Amino acid sequence: MTPLLLLVNGSLIAGIYALAKLAAAGGVSAPGMLAWQLLFAAPVLGAVAAWRGQAPLRLDRASLRYAAVAGGLGITAPNLLTFAALTHVPAGLIGVIGALSPLFTYAIVLVLRIERPHAWRAAGIGLGLAGVMAVLLPRGALPADASSLPWALAAIGTPLLLAAGNVFRTRAWPAGLAPLSAASLMLALQAVLVVPAVAWSGALRLPSLALASTDLALLGAGVLTSLFYLSAFELQRRAGAVAVGQLGYVITAASLVIGTLAFDERYPATTLLAIGAVLAGVMLVQRTTPTPPTRRSAPCQECPT
């Protein structure tokens, strides 16, 4: 069951990236895309949490602070950056860059002196970063437009933000807060903060009854986002954080496949070798890095909205 859930979760994230790229081509901005996803997915996840008796009823200051910071680091900030970069960067490469999250997580752990340095893990970080630079700097996998390179480099901020969220969730998880409760609270709080601001700016885009390609992309993204959070919770419940850590490999592979099929993205052999270096670096870090314990298992640690 766990391999199937990994495949489903990774494919859902890659599908969200593809639909976000389609919506952006139809004029939907990054804030508008994020606001729509939150507006769609937050009620769905809240309803499921209530049905399972895990609605976040205890809204004390610690839980709200946790949800605000964890949601900002793990949902709002990285997704705004990802959706903005998708307008300029191939969807497949966004999936590759996202796989760096475990590497950055370990780097932050080292900086904060939560763990001691380990030679193999350090080698994994170096190999992963070298692979990403080999993908981006020769420009072979990027569009000819010179403006794509800064966006590709900026997209590296996404796994960095997710990594910071990983460490924060591990260190600040409130006692007694169930994973599904935390996930629904994070989505609801981000929706309350983001949707009104985006609507006030005029960037909120809702699907119309015309059901043009952009409308279908928005509806599909909302559905996939809801399914992702529900399936990610099930994966976390069944397999734990160690298995969830393998999600980056599936996201990378699924993003490359979808990018090739849906957007006719093509990558030279050198890019494929560099992607292999990224995945090998992640493997070195994850195979030798036990997941730090939390009071309760946190929601999926590789969870862009």
Summary of the structure (lengths in Angstrom):
residues: 305
radius of gyration: 18.4
end to end distance: 22.9
largest distance: 57.1
contacts: 1110
relative contact order: 0.23
helix: 73%
strand: 0%
